[in-house]
Amino acid sequence: MALMITDECINCDVCEPECPNGAISQGDDIYIIDPNLCTECVGHYDTPQCVEVCPVDCIPHDPNHVETPEQLQAKYEKLQKG
């Protein structure tokens, strides 16, 4: 399941550089996560790094992009091939 950033985001800028897939970018009002690039850090880390560094706990799973661990691993592998 991809992650998403809620409107509780305070634009602190700590999540964007932590994303190994470049899935996080500045949106119109808050940071956003591209679900096509988000693997929840599968293949890179044991836990999502954006969640680890977020000071306001505003990065839940995105219910509109449900994925199994196997699908996240396959997405990671596809992204690595470019």
SEMI-961474 format. One line per 8 residues: number of its first residue (from 1); for each residue x, z, y of N, C-alpha, C. Coordinates in nm, 2 decimals. Example, Ala and Ser with C-alpha at 12.3 -4.5 7.8 and 13.67 -1.06 7.14 Angstrom:
% SEMI-961474
1> 1.32,0.78,-0.57,1.23,0.78,-0.45,1.32,0.78,-0.33  1.28,0.71,-0.22,1.37,0.71,-0.11,1.29,0.79,0.00 .
END
This chain:
% SEMI-961474
1> 0.08,0.00,-0.12,0.00,0.00,0.00,0.09,0.00,0.12  0.07,-0.09,0.21,0.14,-0.09,0.34,0.10,0.03,0.42  0.18,0.06,0.52,0.16,0.17,0.61,0.10,0.11,0.74  0.04,0.20,0.82,-0.01,0.16,0.95,0.02,0.27,1.05  0.02,0.24,1.18,0.04,0.34,1.28,-0.09,0.35,1.35  -0.13,0.48,1.37,-0.26,0.51,1.43,-0.24,0.52,1.58  -0.35,0.54,1.65,-0.35,0.55,1.80,-0.30,0.69,1.84  -0.26,0.77,1.75,-0.19,0.90,1.78,-0.05,0.88,1.82 .
9> 0.00,0.75,1.80,0.14,0.72,1.83,0.17,0.75,1.97  0.29,0.81,2.00,0.33,0.85,2.13,0.44,0.75,2.18  0.47,0.64,2.11,0.57,0.55,2.15,0.70,0.61,2.18  0.75,0.69,2.08,0.87,0.76,2.10,0.99,0.68,2.06  0.97,0.56,2.00,1.07,0.47,1.96,1.16,0.51,1.84  1.13,0.61,1.77,1.22,0.65,1.66,1.19,0.57,1.53  1.07,0.52,1.51,1.04,0.45,1.38,1.10,0.31,1.37  1.09,0.24,1.48,1.13,0.09,1.47,1.27,0.07,1.41 .
17> 1.37,0.14,1.46,1.51,0.12,1.41,1.53,0.17,1.27  1.44,0.25,1.22,1.45,0.30,1.08,1.40,0.21,0.97  1.32,0.11,1.01,1.26,0.02,0.91,1.36,-0.08,0.86  1.39,-0.08,0.73,1.49,-0.17,0.68,1.44,-0.31,0.67  1.31,-0.33,0.68,1.25,-0.47,0.66,1.21,-0.53,0.80  1.23,-0.46,0.91,1.19,-0.51,1.04,1.04,-0.52,1.05  0.96,-0.44,0.98,0.82,-0.45,0.98,0.75,-0.38,1.10  0.83,-0.30,1.18,0.77,-0.23,1.29,0.81,-0.29,1.42 .
25> 0.71,-0.31,1.51,0.74,-0.37,1.64,0.65,-0.31,1.74  0.68,-0.33,1.87,0.60,-0.27,1.98,0.48,-0.36,1.99  0.36,-0.30,1.99,0.24,-0.37,2.01,0.20,-0.36,2.15  0.07,-0.39,2.18,0.02,-0.39,2.32,0.02,-0.24,2.37  -0.02,-0.15,2.29,-0.03,-0.01,2.34,0.06,0.09,2.26  0.07,0.06,2.13,0.15,0.14,2.04,0.23,0.05,1.94  0.32,0.12,1.87,0.39,0.04,1.77,0.30,-0.01,1.66  0.33,-0.12,1.59,0.25,-0.17,1.49,0.34,-0.20,1.37 .
33> 0.28,-0.21,1.25,0.35,-0.24,1.13,0.29,-0.37,1.07  0.38,-0.47,1.04,0.34,-0.59,0.98,0.32,-0.56,0.83  0.20,-0.57,0.78,0.18,-0.54,0.63,0.25,-0.64,0.54  0.28,-0.76,0.59,0.35,-0.86,0.51,0.50,-0.82,0.49  0.55,-0.73,0.58,0.69,-0.69,0.57,0.71,-0.55,0.52  0.60,-0.47,0.52,0.61,-0.33,0.48,0.61,-0.31,0.33  0.71,-0.25,0.28,0.72,-0.22,0.14,0.72,-0.07,0.12  0.69,0.01,0.22,0.70,0.15,0.21,0.84,0.20,0.18 .
41> 0.94,0.11,0.21,1.08,0.13,0.19,1.12,0.12,0.04  1.02,0.07,-0.05,1.05,0.05,-0.19,1.17,-0.05,-0.19  1.27,-0.02,-0.27,1.39,-0.10,-0.28,1.50,-0.05,-0.19  1.47,0.02,-0.09,1.57,0.07,0.00,1.58,0.22,-0.01  1.47,0.30,0.00,1.47,0.44,0.00,1.37,0.50,-0.09  1.37,0.63,-0.12,1.27,0.69,-0.20,1.14,0.72,-0.12  1.15,0.73,0.01,1.04,0.76,0.09,1.04,0.67,0.21  0.92,0.64,0.27,0.91,0.56,0.39,0.99,0.63,0.50 .
49> 1.09,0.56,0.56,1.17,0.62,0.66,1.10,0.64,0.79  1.00,0.56,0.82,0.92,0.58,0.95,0.84,0.71,0.94  0.79,0.73,0.82,0.71,0.86,0.81,0.80,0.98,0.82  0.92,0.97,0.77,1.02,1.08,0.77,1.06,1.11,0.92  1.07,1.02,1.00,1.12,1.04,1.14,1.00,1.06,1.24  0.88,1.03,1.21,0.77,1.03,1.30,0.74,1.18,1.34  0.75,1.21,1.47,0.72,1.35,1.51,0.58,1.39,1.52  0.48,1.29,1.52,0.34,1.32,1.53,0.26,1.29,1.41 .
57> 0.32,1.25,1.30,0.25,1.23,1.17,0.13,1.12,1.19  0.17,1.01,1.25,0.06,0.91,1.27,0.08,0.78,1.19  0.15,0.79,1.07,0.17,0.67,0.99,0.12,0.69,0.85  -0.01,0.67,0.83,-0.08,0.68,0.70,-0.07,0.55,0.62  -0.12,0.55,0.50,-0.14,0.43,0.43,-0.25,0.35,0.49  -0.23,0.22,0.49,-0.33,0.12,0.54,-0.43,0.09,0.43  -0.56,0.14,0.45,-0.66,0.11,0.34,-0.69,-0.04,0.33  -0.66,-0.12,0.43,-0.69,-0.26,0.42,-0.58,-0.34,0.35 .
65> -0.47,-0.27,0.31,-0.36,-0.34,0.24,-0.31,-0.25,0.12  -0.40,-0.24,0.02,-0.37,-0.16,-0.10,-0.28,-0.24,-0.19  -0.16,-0.18,-0.23,-0.07,-0.24,-0.32,-0.01,-0.14,-0.41  0.01,-0.18,-0.53,0.07,-0.09,-0.64,0.22,-0.08,-0.61  0.29,0.01,-0.68,0.43,0.02,-0.67,0.50,-0.11,-0.72  0.44,-0.17,-0.82,0.49,-0.30,-0.87,0.48,-0.41,-0.77  0.37,-0.41,-0.70,0.35,-0.52,-0.59,0.45,-0.49,-0.48  0.47,-0.37,-0.44,0.57,-0.34,-0.33,0.71,-0.38,-0.38 .
73> 0.74,-0.35,-0.50,0.87,-0.40,-0.55,0.89,-0.55,-0.55  0.78,-0.62,-0.59,0.79,-0.76,-0.59,0.80,-0.82,-0.44  0.73,-0.75,-0.35,0.74,-0.79,-0.21,0.88,-0.77,-0.16  0.94,-0.65,-0.19,1.08,-0.62,-0.16,1.17,-0.73,-0.21  1.16,-0.77,-0.33,1.24,-0.87,-0.39,1.23,-1.01,-0.32  1.11,-1.04,-0.29,1.08,-1.17,-0.22,1.14,-1.17,-0.08  1.13,-1.06,-0.01,1.19,-1.04,0.12,1.34,-1.05,0.12  1.40,-1.00,0.01,1.55,-1.00,0.00,1.60,-1.15,-0.02 .
81> 1.52,-1.23,-0.09,1.56,-1.37,-0.11,1.55,-1.45,0.01  1.47,-1.40,0.11,1.46,-1.47,0.24,1.36,-1.58,0.24 .
END
